[in-house]
Amino acid sequence: MVVPISRESLPECRVCGMLLDDLDALRGHLEAEHGVSGGGRAPGGPAPGDVSVF
């Protein structure tokens, strides 16, 4: 049985609006395309690994 995936359930890059398959893909995209990594926390920035704010 194939379950349709809705647009709302896909993670979206908040920098460029690209929809990705999963959070791992989103993390890779953010690092490769936008130079954003989860290696630390900028003052006032997201916690490491928190990609939901981008």
trRosetta pair geometry for C-beta under 8 A, 3 or more apart (Angstrom, degrees):
i j d omega theta_ij theta_ji phi_ij phi_ji
5 9 5.7 -119 -168 71 80 124
5 10 6.6 78 153 -57 117 97
6 9 5.0 93 61 1 80 102
6 10 7.8 -146 97 -11 48 85
7 10 6.1 -57 -159 24 38 111
7 19 6.8 -80 -149 -109 78 153
10 19 4.5 44 121 -169 137 108
10 20 6.6 164 175 62 99 40
10 21 7.2 -52 -140 -115 101 19
11 19 7.4 139 81 -155 43 59
11 20 5.3 -30 77 61 94 96
11 22 6.7 61 11 -175 121 18
11 23 5.6 120 -44 -85 159 58
11 25 7.5 155 61 71 122 93
11 26 4.4 -65 118 -56 138 143
11 51 7.3 33 -169 112 137 123
12 17 6.3 -17 -178 -155 109 42
12 18 7.0 163 -155 82 63 36
12 19 5.4 -33 -99 -97 78 64
12 20 7.5 165 -97 13 27 78
13 16 5.2 7 104 47 126 79
13 17 6.3 -40 74 16 82 12
13 18 4.5 21 25 49 122 84
13 19 7.9 -129 8 -66 78 22
13 20 6.8 78 -36 -20 92 113
13 26 6.4 -180 -75 -143 77 88
13 29 5.9 -100 -76 118 130 133
13 30 6.6 176 -126 -76 105 82
13 33 7.8 -8 -142 74 160 138
13 34 7.6 163 -167 -21 126 140
13 54 6.4 -40 -157 122 60 111
14 17 7.7 46 -127 -74 24 48
14 53 7.2 -94 37 138 154 33
14 54 4.4 168 42 129 104 48
15 30 7.2 127 3 -121 133 82
15 33 7.8 167 85 108 138 110
15 34 5.0 65 86 -100 175 152
15 36 7.6 -172 -44 -14 145 139
15 54 5.8 -28 -32 173 90 100
16 33 7.2 -65 0 137 144 139
16 34 7.5 -155 -19 -67 108 120
18 29 6.6 -139 86 -176 135 151
20 25 4.1 -173 173 109 120 115
20 26 4.6 174 59 -69 148 72
20 29 5.7 -135 -81 -12 143 147
21 25 4.7 85 46 1 87 158
22 25 5.2 100 53 10 65 102
22 26 7.2 -120 107 -5 37 92
23 26 5.2 -51 -146 36 38 116
23 27 6.3 43 154 -22 68 100
23 51 6.3 152 -156 50 92 138
24 27 5.7 -49 -149 33 32 112
24 28 6.5 30 153 -15 63 106
25 28 5.7 -55 -148 40 32 111
25 29 6.1 36 153 -22 65 108
26 29 5.6 -54 -145 37 30 114
26 30 6.3 31 156 -20 65 105
26 51 5.4 126 121 148 121 152
26 54 8.0 157 169 65 110 127
27 30 5.9 -54 -148 34 29 110
27 31 6.5 22 157 -13 63 108
27 38 6.5 -33 -143 -19 114 125
27 49 8.0 -19 -106 -136 130 56
27 51 5.8 -112 -80 -68 75 147
28 31 5.9 -60 -148 40 30 107
28 32 5.9 15 162 -9 68 115
29 32 6.1 -63 -136 45 25 101
29 33 5.4 -11 179 12 66 121
29 34 7.7 39 137 6 68 100
30 33 6.9 -62 -118 52 15 89
30 34 5.2 -48 -158 49 55 115
30 36 4.2 -57 163 69 103 112
30 37 7.7 165 113 -77 100 33
30 51 6.4 -155 -17 -134 155 113
30 54 6.0 26 -112 138 133 175
31 34 7.6 -24 -53 57 7 71
31 35 7.1 29 -158 -132 40 15
31 36 6.2 -100 -81 74 45 55
31 37 5.1 59 -111 -89 101 75
34 54 7.8 141 86 -165 160 135
36 54 6.5 121 132 -107 171 144
37 40 7.7 45 94 21 96 74
38 48 4.7 97 171 -165 83 71
38 49 4.6 78 -167 -64 141 44
38 50 7.6 142 -127 24 107 47
38 51 7.3 -61 -76 -60 117 89
39 48 6.7 -34 165 -125 3 114
40 48 6.4 -3 -87 -80 8 108
41 45 5.4 -179 -170 76 66 101
41 46 6.9 -128 -127 89 88 40
41 47 5.9 -20 -96 -121 127 38
41 48 6.0 -92 -54 -41 89 76
42 45 3.4 70 58 -11 88 141
46 50 4.1 -143 175 82 114 112
46 51 7.6 117 137 -81 163 23
46 52 7.8 160 -134 53 139 66
46 53 4.5 -176 -80 38 124 136
46 54 7.5 -68 -16 -44 151 82
47 50 4.5 76 59 -9 79 128
50 53 6.0 35 132 2 104 106
51 54 5.7 -44 -170 17 66 116
